[in-house]
Amino acid sequence: MKHPVIIIGAGPAGLTAAYELVKRGVRPVVLEQADKVGGIARTEIYEGYRFDIGGHRFFTKNEEVQQLWQQMLGVDLLRVSRLSRICYDGRFLNYPLQFSNALSNLGVVESTKIVLSYLKARFWPHQEENTFEQWVTNRLGRRLYESFFRPYTEKVWGIPCSEIEAEWAAQRIQGLSLGTALANALFGTGGADTLISEFQYPLLGPGMMWQRLREVVESLGAEVRLGTKVLRFEVKRHCVETVVARRDQKEVEIAGENYISSMPLNELIAAISPPPPQDVLEAACRLRHRAFVLVGLIIDRRDLFPDHWIYVHNPDVKVGRLQNFKNWSAAMVPDEGKTSLGLEYFCDEGDEIWAMPDQQLIDLAAAELVHLGLADSGHIAGGVVFRQPKAYPVYDRGYRERLEVIQRYLATVDNLQTIGRSGTHRYNNMDHSMLSGMAAARNLLPTASDLTPGSG
């Protein structure tokens, strides 16, 4: 059988593409290597406790995406008032910035130095904005960059900020400046997406959305095959003829008219047979991703702290961010007398953190939580470890040129489209990934229409 469309990946992009097709009568086959749908936006369960892999706010300016979320989840889509803070030098600062809170934590002298540094940057900015360092310094000043942005950003990416493209900052913290933050602190205005104070969240975590969407697309005739890893794309005459995949320890060959892939571009290029030209292979090999390890801890306390998440800037601990899942949705925790936390350790696949045994990671997370003053050691009742490879595409120097080489080659494969964060090597949010899936599906429909991605 030759299927009309084969979709690789059952994350937000792939499942949205499947839904867009199946509701118009096209029945795709979705191949997902994991044992559950959702990709990095999945929800893992351990002893009844639900863990959000990555922390996923449901926020969009696109009405079509918002309607789909609401259609799938209904009353199970909660509205949540955001509370997040920065842990800095043993102090906790509200984020978005609140004037009185920042002043009391930083003091008048440090706050004045930050403002003076900002004014200096406004009058004597970097003439070029090629790097993250230059982009942030021009908008926030050197002192705020050195105190807040550089330590955390380098912890996340594992490389100096001078080696990160300014494009990443422009994309992820667009509209943010010290002036914007101060306006938000003093008057409740500012408008940068980074500073939104309210978002939506599924009752049982983000995986609830993707499981519901899977059920709907299967009820309409699509097929979602879990535990199916694509090994090879057989390309002839500028078209993919079949994919070879492994399922239940067996290799199977699946033929399709069209293909939509959300797998990482370096893996996609490596899987194409016959191999692409050497410059394409080299460009793909040099595309980088950052991974992370989520250590889930169960705490024998009803309440710990009110935040949804805390950014940890302290250089004396390895953890980068903490999530308090009970504050996202009380239903994430089966015992109301307990609390569950997720401690995120950003790393590279195969490095010291990634390779550390699970129990050692749990011990490290517990010790760092106590060190930060957020829990007592006697209250830590258990833990679990989840590893997420290729979580974040890295915008290192030269990545754009490498990406263009890959894109030019893929444009010669007529029946293959790439979507989602990994499939486009773009650090986007869920709504953008979903919009890329919609657009790819509509490209295959006779009534194809343009989509303009929203922001969120």
C-alpha positions in Angstrom: 0.0 0.0 0.0 1.2 3.5 -0.9 -0.1 5.9 1.8 -1.0 9.5 0.7 1.1 11.1 3.4 3.7 9.8 5.9 4.4 12.0 8.9 7.6 11.4 10.9 7.1 12.6 14.5 4.0 12.7 16.7 4.9 16.0 18.5 2.8 19.2 18.3 3.9 19.8 14.6 3.3 16.3 13.4 0.0 15.7 15.1 -1.3 19.1 14.0 -0.3 18.2 10.4 -2.1 14.9 10.7 -5.3 16.6 12.0 -5.2 19.2 9.3 -5.1 16.4 6.7 -7.5 13.9 8.2 -10.3 16.4 8.8 -10.2 17.0 5.0 -10.4 13.3 4.2 -6.7 12.5 3.7 -5.6 9.7 6.0 -1.9 9.9 6.9 0.3 7.5 8.7 2.3 9.0 11.7 5.5 7.3 12.7 6.8 8.1 16.3 9.9 6.4 17.8 8.8 7.1 21.4 6.2 5.1 23.4 4.0 8.2 23.7 3.0 11.3 21.7 4.0 14.9 22.4 7.7 14.9 21.8 9.4 17.4 24.2 5.8 18.6 25.1 4.9 15.2 26.5 3.9 14.5 30.1 5.7 11.7 31.9 4.2 9.8 34.9 6.0 8.4 37.8 4.0 6.8 40.7 1.0 8.9 39.8 3.0 12.2 39.7 3.0 14.0 36.3 6.1 15.7 35.0 6.1 18.3 32.3 9.3 17.8 30.2 10.4 21.4 29.6 7.6 23.5 31.1 5.0 24.4 28.5 2.9 27.5 28.7 -0.1 27.5 26.4 0.0 31.0 25.0 -0.5 32.3 21.5 -1.6 35.3 19.5 -2.9 33.0 16.7 -6.7 32.5 16.9 -6.6 29.2 14.9 -4.2 27.6 17.3 -6.1 28.9 20.3 -9.3 27.4 18.9 -7.7 24.0 18.4 -6.4 24.0 22.0 -9.9 24.9 23.3 -11.6 22.4 21.0 -9.4 19.5 22.2 -9.4 20.4 25.9 -12.5 22.4 26.7 -12.8 22.9 30.5 -9.6 21.0 31.0 -7.7 24.0 29.7 -7.0 26.0 32.8 -6.1 29.7 33.1 -3.1 30.3 35.2 -1.7 33.5 36.6 2.1 33.4 36.1 4.6 33.7 38.9 8.3 33.2 38.2 11.4 34.4 39.9 15.1 34.6 39.4 17.4 33.1 42.0 20.4 35.4 42.0 23.2 35.4 44.6 21.0 33.8 47.2 18.2 36.3 46.6 14.9 35.9 44.8 13.8 38.6 42.3 10.4 38.6 40.7 10.3 38.2 37.0 8.8 40.2 35.3 10.7 42.9 37.3 8.8 44.6 40.1 10.3 47.9 41.1 9.9 47.5 44.9 11.0 43.9 44.9 14.1 44.6 42.8 15.1 47.6 44.8 14.8 45.7 48.1 16.8 42.8 46.8 19.5 44.6 44.8 19.7 47.7 47.0 19.8 51.4 45.9 23.5 51.3 45.0 23.3 48.3 42.7 20.0 49.4 41.1 21.6 52.8 40.4 24.6 51.2 38.8 22.3 49.1 36.6 20.4 52.2 35.4 23.7 54.1 34.7 25.0 51.1 32.8 21.8 51.0 30.7 22.1 54.8 29.9 25.7 54.3 28.9 24.7 51.5 26.5 21.9 53.7 25.0 24.4 56.6 24.3 27.4 54.4 23.3 26.0 51.1 22.0 27.9 48.4 20.2 27.9 49.4 16.5 27.4 45.7 15.5 24.8 43.3 16.9 26.1 40.0 15.7 26.2 38.1 19.1 23.9 37.6 22.0 26.3 39.6 24.2 26.1 42.6 21.9 22.3 42.4 21.4 21.5 42.2 25.2 24.1 44.8 26.3 22.7 47.3 23.8 19.3 46.9 25.3 19.9 46.3 29.0 23.4 47.6 29.7 26.6 45.8 30.5 25.9 45.4 34.3 22.5 43.8 33.9 23.8 41.5 31.2 26.8 40.4 33.3 24.7 39.9 36.4 21.6 38.2 35.0 21.8 37.2 31.4 25.3 35.9 30.9 25.5 33.4 33.8 22.1 31.8 33.0 22.5 31.8 29.2 25.9 30.2 29.4 24.5 27.6 31.8 21.7 26.8 29.3 23.8 26.7 26.1 27.2 25.6 27.4 29.1 28.1 25.2 30.1 31.8 25.7 27.5 34.4 24.9 29.9 35.8 22.4 29.5 32.6 20.3 25.7 32.7 20.3 24.0 34.5 17.3 22.1 37.7 18.1 19.2 36.1 16.2 18.4 33.9 19.1 18.0 36.8 21.5 16.0 38.8 18.9 13.7 35.8 18.5 13.3 34.7 22.1 13.2 38.0 24.0 11.9 40.3 21.4 10.6 43.6 22.6 12.4 43.4 25.9 14.6 46.3 27.1 15.4 47.8 30.5 12.9 50.5 29.5 10.2 47.9 28.8 11.0 46.1 32.1 10.9 49.3 34.1 7.6 50.4 32.4 6.2 47.0 33.3 7.5 47.3 36.9 6.2 50.8 37.5 3.0 51.0 35.4 2.1 47.4 34.5 2.8 48.1 30.8 5.5 47.0 28.4 3.9 44.3 26.2 6.9 42.0 25.6 5.9 38.4 25.2 8.6 37.4 27.7 6.7 39.3 30.3 3.2 37.8 29.9 1.5 37.5 33.3 -1.2 34.8 32.4 -1.3 31.7 30.3 -3.3 28.5 29.9 -2.3 25.0 30.9 -4.0 21.5 30.5 -5.4 20.0 33.7 -3.1 16.9 33.5 -0.1 18.6 31.8 0.7 19.3 28.1 0.7 15.6 27.2 -3.1 15.7 27.7 -3.4 17.9 24.6 -1.4 15.6 22.4 -3.1 12.5 23.6 -6.5 14.0 22.9 -5.4 15.1 19.4 -4.0 11.6 18.7 -7.4 10.1 19.7 -9.2 12.4 17.4 -7.0 11.9 14.3 -7.2 8.1 14.8 -11.0 8.3 15.1 -11.1 10.0 11.8 -9.0 7.4 10.0 -5.3 8.4 10.5 -2.9 5.9 11.9 -0.3 6.7 14.7 2.4 4.1 15.1 4.4 4.4 18.3 7.7 2.7 18.9 8.6 3.1 15.2 12.0 4.7 14.5 12.7 5.8 10.9 16.1 4.6 9.8 16.3 5.5 6.1 14.7 7.6 3.4 15.0 6.0 0.0 15.3 8.9 -2.6 15.0 8.4 -6.3 14.5 11.0 -9.0 14.3 13.8 -6.5 11.5 12.1 -4.5 11.3 10.0 -1.4 9.9 6.6 -2.5 9.9 4.8 0.8 11.1 5.0 4.4 12.6 2.1 6.2 11.7 2.0 9.9 12.4 -0.3 12.9 9.4 -1.5 14.9 9.3 -4.5 17.4 12.9 -5.3 16.5 12.0 -5.7 12.8 12.7 -3.4 9.8 9.6 -2.4 7.8 9.4 -0.5 4.5 6.6 2.0 4.1 5.7 3.8 0.9 4.1 7.2 0.6 3.2 9.8 -2.0 4.3 12.7 0.3 6.4 13.0 3.4 6.4 15.5 6.3 9.2 15.2 8.8 9.8 16.8 12.2 12.9 14.8 13.0 16.1 16.7 13.7 17.7 17.9 10.4 21.1 16.3 11.1 19.4 12.9 11.6 17.2 13.4 8.5 20.2 14.2 6.3 22.2 11.2 7.7 19.2 8.9 6.9 18.9 9.8 3.2 19.9 7.2 0.8 21.8 7.6 -1.5 23.7 10.1 0.6 23.4 13.8 -0.2 26.5 15.8 -1.4 29.5 16.0 0.9 28.9 19.7 1.8 25.4 18.9 2.9 26.5 16.1 5.1 29.2 18.3 6.7 26.7 21.1 7.3 24.3 18.7 8.9 27.0 17.2 11.2 27.9 20.7 12.4 24.3 21.6 13.5 24.3 21.4 17.2 21.6 20.7 19.8 21.5 21.1 23.6 20.0 18.4 25.7 18.7 18.4 29.3 18.1 16.1 32.1 14.9 16.6 34.2 15.2 15.3 37.8 11.8 14.9 39.4 11.7 15.1 43.1 8.7 14.2 45.4 8.7 16.4 48.5 6.8 15.4 51.6 5.3 18.9 52.1 2.0 20.4 51.1 3.5 23.7 49.9 7.0 24.8 49.2 7.1 28.0 47.2 4.5 29.8 45.1 6.4 30.0 41.8 5.6 28.0 38.7 9.3 28.1 37.8 12.5 29.6 39.1 15.5 30.5 36.9 18.6 29.6 38.8 21.5 32.0 38.0 23.7 30.9 40.9 27.0 29.7 39.6 27.6 27.5 42.6 24.9 25.0 41.5 24.5 23.1 38.2 20.7 23.2 38.1 19.4 25.8 35.6 15.6 25.9 36.3 13.1 24.5 38.8 9.5 23.8 38.2 6.8 23.4 40.8 4.2 21.2 39.0 1.5 21.5 41.7 1.4 25.2 41.0 0.8 24.7 37.3 -2.1 22.3 38.0 -3.0 20.7 41.4 -4.0 17.6 39.4 -0.4 17.0 38.5 0.2 15.7 42.1 -1.9 12.7 43.3 -1.4 13.4 47.0 -2.4 16.9 48.1 -0.1 16.6 51.1 3.0 16.4 48.8 4.7 18.5 46.2 6.6 17.5 43.1 9.4 19.5 41.5 11.4 19.3 38.3 15.0 20.3 38.3 16.4 20.9 34.8 20.1 20.3 34.1 21.2 21.6 30.7 23.8 19.4 29.1 25.2 17.8 26.0 24.5 14.2 25.1 27.2 12.0 26.6 28.7 14.6 28.9 29.2 14.3 32.7 25.6 15.2 33.6 24.0 13.2 30.8 26.0 10.1 31.7 25.6 10.4 35.5 23.7 7.4 37.0 20.1 8.2 37.9 20.5 7.9 41.7 23.6 10.2 41.6 21.5 12.7 39.7 18.7 12.5 42.2 21.2 13.0 45.1 22.7 16.0 43.3 19.3 17.6 42.7 18.3 17.0 46.3 21.5 18.5 47.6 21.2 21.6 45.4 17.6 22.1 46.4 18.6 22.1 50.0 21.6 24.4 49.3 19.2 26.9 47.6 17.0 26.9 50.8 14.0 25.6 49.0 13.5 22.3 50.9 14.8 20.4 53.8 16.6 17.1 53.1 14.4 15.2 55.5 11.3 16.0 53.3 12.6 14.6 50.1 10.6 11.4 49.6 11.8 10.1 46.2 12.9 11.0 42.7 13.0 10.0 39.1 15.1 11.0 36.0 14.1 11.8 32.5 16.6 12.5 29.7 15.7 14.7 26.7 18.1 14.6 23.8 18.1 17.3 21.1 15.9 19.6 23.1 17.1 23.0 21.9 18.7 23.8 18.5 21.8 25.8 19.1 22.3 29.2 17.3 26.1 29.1 17.4 28.2 31.2 15.1 27.8 30.0 11.5 24.7 27.9 12.0 22.7 30.0 9.6 25.1 29.3 6.7 25.0 25.6 7.5 21.3 25.6 7.7 21.0 27.3 4.3 23.1 24.6 2.7 20.8 21.9 4.1 17.6 23.9 3.0 18.9 24.3 -0.5 19.4 20.5 -0.8 16.0 19.6 0.7 14.3 21.9 -1.8 15.4 19.5 -4.5 13.5 16.6 -2.8 10.0 17.4 -4.2 7.7 15.4 -1.9 9.4 16.1 1.4 8.7 19.0 3.8 10.2 19.6 7.3 8.3 21.1 10.2 8.6 21.8 13.9 11.5 22.9 16.1 13.8 20.1 15.1 12.7 19.9 11.5 13.5 23.5 10.9 16.3 23.9 13.5 14.5 26.9 15.0 13.9 27.5 18.7 10.2 28.1 18.4 7.2 27.7 20.7 4.4 25.2 20.4 2.1 27.4 18.5 4.7 28.1 15.8 5.4 24.3 15.5 1.7 23.7 15.1 1.4 26.4 12.5 4.3 24.8 10.5 2.4 21.5 10.6 -0.8 23.2 9.4 1.1 24.9 6.6 2.8 21.7 5.4 -0.5 19.9 5.4 -2.2 22.6 3.4 0.5 22.6 0.9 -0.7 19.1 0.0 -4.4 20.1 -0.3 -6.1 21.4 -3.4 -7.5 24.3 -1.3 -4.1 25.2 0.2 -4.1 28.6 2.0 -1.2 30.6 3.4 -0.6 30.7 7.1 1.1 33.6 8.8 2.6 32.3 12.1 1.6 34.2 15.2 3.7 35.0 18.2 3.9 33.1 21.4 
